[in-house]
Amino acid sequence: MNKVENKIRYGIVGFGAQGASYARILTGTKMHPMMPAAPIPEHCLLGAICDTDPAKREAAAKAYPDTPIYDDYKTMIASGDVDAIITTVPHYLHHEMAIYAMENGMHVIGEKPAGVRASDVQKMIDCSEAHPEVAFGIMFNQRTNVLYQKIKALVASGELGEMRRTNWIINTWWRPDSYYAQSDWRATWGGEGGGVLVNQAPHQLDLWQWICGVPCEVTSVNINGAHRNIAVENDVTILTKYPNGATGTFITCTHDAIGTDRLEIDLDKGKIVVEGSKKCTVYRMKQSEQEMNETMDMMQVAMLTMGNSAGGGLYDVEEFENNDAWGIQHGTVMENFALHVLTGSPLLAPGADGILGVRLANASQLSAWTGKTVPLPCDEAAYNAELNKLIEAEGKFPVRD
């Protein structure tokens, strides 16, 4: 396949569930006959597909007969058929594939999480900095959600004052044992590097620090195999502390069949509440909490709480929603990345940002394993040593340096 003017040809490495969905997005193929196809990103093409599994290569060739199919990603990179790769492979492979690609002149979008160990992600970042001629991004599709973009801008503007507390309950990840049994690498220390923190929740860990800032301290209680036949964490409660003294909690699990997705950000001059990652309510206080605390007597407090609508005169309310259809967000990341390569426009999710959520997950695990509060970033050598102990005890996969 020859280069196409003003288009980026993507090579998908790994034709599993995620890789197959990206192929559909890049070709406008329906996921299901009853569902509409996602719009094809304007400056993007499906260039090639790679998988080591013969059955998956056969499935890819049947679905996309005009697309080159490879059994080795290095061969695909050298083929001239692609301008960029997307790594939809087990997490431990993300950094080695990305590094090889960048060293061989290939642009890279890494699937989330950027890696299992922060030290591996740092290797990718170092490689990217050594090869500025290629682009490196992460598939943080939730950053395209206009709802979260507005919230980030609002918090960053300082309009609502300084953050005091943030809580995110994100339990909409219900997964039965049959889910974990799909592949040998799932829900293992050696194959996946963890559970909910590295598989389901990385998008929210990214958004949380993207919007609220990076914590300085982490204390975590993680339960391995909660109500499931797995070895890794699938019930997590994280407590964070921020440099300004604010606190945060992040609660997630995969055994809540009903599920909750609720983010709250409490600030000096208001509050932001997000339900289901779709509807946001912003409460703008008419006086800051600090001002009310210093000036109000109890009669004024009583009058305030007995007042009219919108918090009895305490606040004004703004609401907005996001209604992205399936495939829009992933396609938007691909389009943003393509335009970055073609025109130099800014990346929405630069590769260097991928380390932040991984550091938070690593700190959560290290805190849970040691029963101690740990700084962020945590001691990478200590985290790696503890993880290697679990991989050795598990005995399914070799320890990785």
C-alpha positions as CSV (number, residue, x, y, z in Angstrom):
1,M,0.0,0.0,0.0
2,N,1.4,3.4,-0.9
3,K,1.3,6.4,1.3
4,V,-1.9,8.4,1.0
5,E,-1.7,12.2,1.0
6,N,-3.2,13.9,4.0
7,K,-4.0,10.6,5.7
8,I,-2.4,8.5,8.4
9,R,-2.4,4.7,7.9
10,Y,-2.8,2.9,11.2
11,G,-1.4,-0.6,11.8
12,I,-3.3,-2.4,14.5
13,V,-1.1,-4.7,16.6
14,G,-3.4,-7.3,18.2
15,F,-6.7,-8.3,16.6
16,G,-8.6,-9.1,19.8
17,A,-11.7,-7.3,21.0
18,Q,-10.2,-3.9,21.2
19,G,-8.1,-4.2,18.0
20,A,-11.1,-5.4,16.1
21,S,-13.2,-2.5,17.3
22,Y,-10.5,0.0,16.1
23,A,-10.5,-1.7,12.7
24,R,-14.3,-1.2,12.5
25,I,-13.9,2.5,13.5
26,L,-11.3,3.0,10.8
27,T,-13.4,1.4,8.1
28,G,-16.9,2.5,9.1
29,T,-17.9,-1.1,9.8
30,K,-20.9,-1.8,12.1
31,M,-20.2,-3.5,15.4
32,H,-23.7,-5.0,15.2
33,P,-26.3,-5.0,12.5
34,M,-28.7,-3.1,14.8
35,M,-26.1,-0.4,15.7
36,P,-25.0,2.5,13.5
37,A,-21.4,2.5,12.4
38,A,-19.1,5.1,13.9
39,P,-18.0,7.8,11.5
40,I,-14.6,7.2,9.9
41,P,-12.1,9.7,11.2
42,E,-11.4,12.1,8.3
43,H,-7.6,11.8,8.2
44,C,-7.3,8.1,9.2
45,L,-7.1,4.8,7.3
46,L,-6.7,1.2,8.2
47,G,-3.3,0.3,6.9
48,A,-2.6,-3.2,8.2
49,I,-3.4,-5.7,10.9
50,C,-1.0,-7.8,12.9
51,D,-1.6,-10.8,15.2
52,T,0.5,-13.8,16.2
53,D,-2.6,-16.0,16.5
54,P,-3.4,-17.7,13.1
55,A,-7.1,-17.8,13.9
56,K,-7.2,-14.1,14.5
57,R,-5.3,-13.4,11.3
58,E,-7.8,-15.6,9.5
59,A,-10.7,-13.6,11.0
60,A,-9.0,-10.3,10.1
61,A,-8.4,-11.4,6.5
62,K,-12.0,-12.5,6.1
63,A,-13.3,-9.2,7.6
64,Y,-10.8,-7.0,5.7
65,P,-9.7,-8.8,2.5
66,D,-8.0,-5.8,1.0
67,T,-5.9,-5.1,4.1
68,P,-2.4,-6.5,4.6
69,I,-2.2,-9.0,7.4
70,Y,1.0,-9.7,9.4
71,D,2.1,-12.2,12.0
72,D,4.9,-10.0,13.3
73,Y,4.7,-6.4,14.2
74,K,8.3,-5.7,13.3
75,T,7.6,-6.9,9.8
76,M,4.5,-4.7,9.6
77,I,6.5,-1.7,10.7
78,A,9.1,-2.3,8.0
79,S,6.5,-3.0,5.3
80,G,5.7,0.6,4.3
81,D,2.0,-0.2,4.7
82,V,1.6,1.9,7.8
83,D,2.5,5.3,9.2
84,A,1.6,4.6,12.9
85,I,0.7,1.7,15.1
86,I,-1.8,1.2,17.8
87,T,-0.8,-1.4,20.4
88,T,-3.8,-3.4,21.5
89,V,-1.8,-6.2,23.2
90,P,-1.3,-7.4,26.8
91,H,0.0,-4.6,29.0
92,Y,3.5,-5.8,29.6
93,L,4.2,-5.6,25.8
94,H,3.1,-2.0,25.4
95,H,6.5,-0.5,26.1
96,E,8.7,-2.9,24.2
97,M,6.6,-2.6,21.1
98,A,6.3,1.2,21.3
99,I,10.1,1.6,21.8
100,Y,10.9,-0.6,18.9
101,A,8.4,1.3,16.7
102,M,9.8,4.8,17.7
103,E,13.3,3.6,17.2
104,N,12.4,2.6,13.7
105,G,10.7,5.8,12.7
106,M,7.1,4.8,13.5
107,H,4.5,6.9,15.2
108,V,2.7,5.2,18.1
109,I,-0.6,5.3,19.9
110,G,-0.3,3.1,23.1
111,E,-3.4,1.5,24.4
112,K,-4.2,2.1,28.1
113,P,-2.7,1.6,30.5
114,A,0.6,3.0,29.2
115,G,2.3,0.1,31.0
116,V,2.2,-1.9,34.2
117,R,5.3,-0.4,35.8
118,A,6.0,3.3,35.9
119,S,9.6,2.5,35.2
120,D,8.6,0.8,31.9
121,V,6.5,3.8,30.9
122,Q,9.5,6.1,31.7
123,K,11.5,4.1,29.1
124,M,8.9,4.9,26.5
125,I,9.0,8.6,27.4
126,D,12.8,8.7,27.2
127,C,12.7,7.0,23.8
128,S,10.1,9.5,22.6
129,E,12.2,12.4,23.7
130,A,15.2,10.9,21.9
131,H,13.1,10.6,18.7
132,P,11.2,13.8,18.4
133,E,10.6,13.1,14.7
134,V,7.9,10.6,15.7
135,A,4.7,11.1,17.7
136,F,3.8,9.2,20.8
137,G,0.2,9.3,22.2
138,I,-2.0,7.3,24.6
139,M,-5.5,6.1,23.9
140,F,-7.1,8.2,26.6
141,N,-10.4,8.4,24.7
142,Q,-12.3,9.8,27.8
143,R,-10.3,13.0,27.4
144,T,-12.4,13.7,24.3
145,N,-15.5,13.8,26.4
146,V,-16.6,17.4,26.2
147,L,-18.1,17.1,29.7
148,Y,-14.8,16.3,31.3
149,Q,-13.0,18.9,29.1
150,K,-15.4,21.6,30.4
151,I,-14.9,20.4,34.0
152,K,-11.1,20.5,33.6
153,A,-11.2,24.0,32.2
154,L,-13.5,25.2,35.0
155,V,-11.3,23.8,37.8
156,A,-8.2,25.2,36.2
157,S,-9.7,28.6,35.8
158,G,-9.9,29.1,39.6
159,E,-13.5,30.4,39.2
160,L,-14.7,28.0,42.0
161,G,-11.6,28.5,44.1
162,E,-9.3,25.9,45.5
163,M,-10.1,22.2,45.6
164,R,-10.8,20.9,49.1
165,R,-12.0,17.3,48.5
166,T,-12.7,15.0,45.6
167,N,-14.5,11.6,45.5
168,W,-15.0,9.2,42.6
169,I,-17.0,6.0,43.0
170,I,-16.6,4.1,39.7
171,N,-18.1,0.6,40.1
172,T,-19.7,0.2,36.7
173,W,-17.2,-2.6,35.8
174,W,-19.1,-5.7,36.6
175,R,-17.2,-8.7,35.3
176,P,-18.1,-12.4,36.0
177,D,-15.6,-15.2,36.2
178,S,-16.3,-16.0,32.5
179,Y,-14.8,-12.7,31.6
180,Y,-11.5,-13.4,33.3
181,A,-11.4,-16.9,31.8
182,Q,-11.3,-15.6,28.2
183,S,-7.5,-15.4,28.2
184,D,-4.7,-16.9,30.2
185,W,-3.1,-13.5,30.8
186,R,-6.2,-11.9,32.2
187,A,-6.4,-11.2,36.0
188,T,-2.8,-12.5,36.6
189,W,0.2,-10.7,38.1
190,G,2.5,-12.0,35.4
191,G,0.2,-11.6,32.4
192,E,-1.7,-8.4,33.2
193,G,0.1,-6.9,36.2
194,G,-3.0,-6.5,38.3
195,G,-6.8,-6.2,38.0
196,V,-9.2,-3.3,38.0
197,L,-6.4,-0.8,38.4
198,V,-4.7,-1.8,35.2
199,N,-7.6,-3.0,33.1
200,Q,-10.9,-1.2,33.8
201,A,-10.1,2.0,35.8
202,P,-7.1,3.5,34.0
203,H,-9.3,6.0,32.1
204,Q,-10.8,7.3,35.4
205,L,-7.4,7.4,37.1
206,D,-6.2,9.5,34.2
207,L,-9.2,11.8,34.2
208,W,-9.0,12.2,38.0
209,Q,-5.5,13.5,38.1
210,W,-6.0,15.4,34.7
211,I,-8.8,17.4,36.3
212,C,-7.9,17.5,40.0
213,G,-4.1,17.4,39.9
214,V,-1.6,14.9,41.0
215,P,-1.8,13.7,44.7
216,C,1.3,13.7,46.8
217,E,0.4,10.8,49.1
218,V,-1.6,7.6,48.7
219,T,-3.1,5.1,51.2
220,S,-5.0,2.1,49.7
221,V,-6.9,-0.9,50.7
222,N,-7.1,-3.4,47.9
223,I,-8.9,-6.8,48.0
224,N,-7.6,-9.5,45.7
225,G,-10.2,-11.8,44.2
226,A,-13.2,-10.3,46.0
227,H,-16.1,-12.6,45.1
228,R,-14.2,-13.8,42.1
229,N,-11.9,-16.7,41.3
230,I,-8.9,-14.5,40.5
231,A,-5.6,-13.6,42.1
232,V,-5.5,-9.8,41.5
233,E,-7.2,-6.8,43.0
234,N,-10.8,-6.2,42.0
235,D,-12.0,-4.1,45.0
236,V,-10.0,-0.9,45.6
237,T,-10.4,2.0,48.0
238,I,-7.8,4.7,47.6
239,L,-7.3,7.7,49.9
240,T,-5.2,10.6,48.5
241,K,-3.7,13.8,49.9
242,Y,-2.9,16.8,47.7
243,P,-0.1,19.4,48.1
244,N,-2.6,22.0,49.2
245,G,-4.0,19.8,52.0
246,A,-7.1,18.6,50.0
247,T,-8.1,15.0,50.2
248,G,-9.6,12.5,47.8
249,T,-11.0,9.0,47.5
250,F,-11.2,6.7,44.6
251,I,-13.4,3.6,45.0
252,T,-13.7,0.9,42.3
253,C,-14.6,-2.8,41.9
254,T,-15.7,-5.4,39.4
255,H,-18.3,-7.3,41.5
256,D,-21.1,-4.6,41.7
257,A,-23.7,-5.7,39.2
258,I,-25.8,-2.5,39.7
259,G,-22.8,-0.1,39.7
260,T,-22.2,3.5,40.5
261,D,-20.3,6.2,38.6
262,R,-20.3,9.5,40.6
263,L,-17.5,12.1,40.7
264,E,-17.6,15.0,43.2
265,I,-15.2,17.9,43.4
266,D,-15.7,20.1,46.4
267,L,-14.2,23.6,46.1
268,D,-14.1,26.7,48.2
269,K,-16.7,28.5,45.9
270,G,-18.8,25.6,44.7
271,K,-19.1,22.0,43.8
272,I,-19.0,19.8,40.7
273,V,-21.0,16.6,40.5
274,V,-20.9,14.1,37.6
275,E,-23.3,11.2,37.3
276,G,-22.7,8.3,34.9
277,S,-19.9,10.2,33.1
278,K,-22.8,11.9,31.2
279,K,-24.5,14.6,33.3
280,C,-22.7,17.3,35.2
281,T,-24.2,19.7,37.8
282,V,-22.1,22.8,38.7
283,Y,-23.1,24.6,41.9
284,R,-21.7,28.1,42.0
285,M,-21.9,29.6,45.5
286,K,-22.9,33.2,45.9
287,Q,-20.3,33.5,48.7
288,S,-17.3,31.3,49.3
289,E,-17.6,28.8,52.1
290,Q,-14.7,30.6,53.8
291,E,-16.5,33.9,53.7
292,M,-19.7,32.4,55.1
293,N,-17.8,30.6,57.8
294,E,-16.2,33.8,59.0
295,T,-19.2,36.1,58.8
296,M,-22.5,34.2,59.3
297,D,-24.3,33.9,62.6
298,M,-26.7,31.1,63.3
299,M,-29.8,33.2,62.4
300,Q,-28.4,33.9,59.0
301,V,-27.6,30.1,58.6
302,A,-31.2,29.3,59.4
303,M,-32.6,31.8,57.0
304,L,-30.3,30.5,54.3
305,T,-31.4,26.9,54.6
306,M,-35.1,27.9,54.6
307,G,-34.9,30.1,51.5
308,N,-36.1,29.6,47.9
309,S,-34.9,27.2,45.2
310,A,-31.3,26.8,44.1
311,G,-30.1,26.0,47.6
312,G,-32.1,28.6,49.4
313,G,-30.0,31.4,47.9
314,L,-26.8,29.6,48.6
315,Y,-25.9,28.8,45.0
316,D,-26.7,29.0,41.4
317,V,-26.9,25.8,39.2
318,E,-25.6,25.0,35.8
319,E,-26.1,21.6,34.1
320,F,-24.6,20.1,31.0
321,E,-24.4,16.7,29.4
322,N,-22.4,14.6,27.0
323,N,-24.1,12.2,24.6
324,D,-21.3,10.8,22.5
325,A,-22.3,7.8,20.4
326,W,-20.3,4.5,20.4
327,G,-16.9,4.8,18.7
328,I,-16.8,8.6,18.6
329,Q,-14.3,9.1,21.4
330,H,-11.8,6.5,20.1
331,G,-12.1,7.8,16.6
332,T,-11.5,11.4,17.9
333,V,-8.2,10.3,19.6
334,M,-7.1,8.8,16.3
335,E,-8.1,11.9,14.4
336,N,-6.4,14.2,16.9
337,F,-3.2,12.1,16.6
338,A,-3.4,12.1,12.8
339,L,-3.7,15.9,12.7
340,H,-0.8,16.2,15.2
341,V,1.4,14.2,12.8
342,L,0.2,16.0,9.7
343,T,0.0,19.6,10.9
344,G,1.7,19.7,14.3
345,S,-1.5,20.5,16.2
346,P,-1.4,19.7,20.0
347,L,-2.0,16.1,21.2
348,L,-5.0,15.7,23.5
349,A,-3.3,12.7,25.2
350,P,0.5,12.9,24.9
351,G,2.4,9.8,25.6
352,A,4.2,11.4,28.5
353,D,0.9,11.8,30.3
354,G,0.5,8.0,30.4
355,I,2.9,7.7,33.4
356,L,0.7,9.7,35.8
357,G,-2.1,7.2,36.0
358,V,0.4,4.3,36.2
359,R,2.2,5.9,39.0
360,L,-1.1,6.3,40.9
361,A,-1.9,2.6,40.3
362,N,1.6,1.6,41.4
363,A,1.3,3.6,44.5
364,S,-2.1,2.1,45.3
365,Q,-0.7,-1.4,45.0
366,L,2.4,-0.7,47.0
367,S,0.4,0.9,49.8
368,A,-2.0,-2.1,49.8
369,W,0.9,-4.7,49.8
370,T,2.8,-3.0,52.6
371,G,0.0,-1.6,54.6
372,K,1.6,1.8,54.6
373,T,1.0,5.3,53.2
374,V,3.3,5.9,50.3
375,P,4.4,9.1,48.6
376,L,3.5,9.8,44.9
377,P,5.5,8.9,42.9
378,C,6.2,5.8,45.0
379,D,9.5,4.0,45.2
380,E,9.6,2.2,41.8
381,A,12.3,-0.3,42.9
382,A,10.1,-1.3,45.9
383,Y,7.0,-1.6,43.8
384,N,8.8,-3.7,41.2
385,A,10.3,-6.0,43.9
386,E,6.9,-6.6,45.4
387,L,5.3,-7.3,42.0
388,N,8.0,-9.7,41.1
389,K,7.3,-11.7,44.3
390,L,3.7,-12.1,43.3
391,I,4.7,-13.1,39.8
392,E,7.1,-15.7,41.1
393,A,4.5,-17.1,43.6
394,E,1.9,-17.3,40.8
395,G,4.2,-19.3,38.6
396,K,2.4,-18.8,35.3
397,F,4.6,-16.2,33.6
398,P,8.3,-15.3,33.9
399,V,9.4,-12.3,35.9
400,R,10.1,-9.3,33.7
401,D,13.0,-7.0,34.4
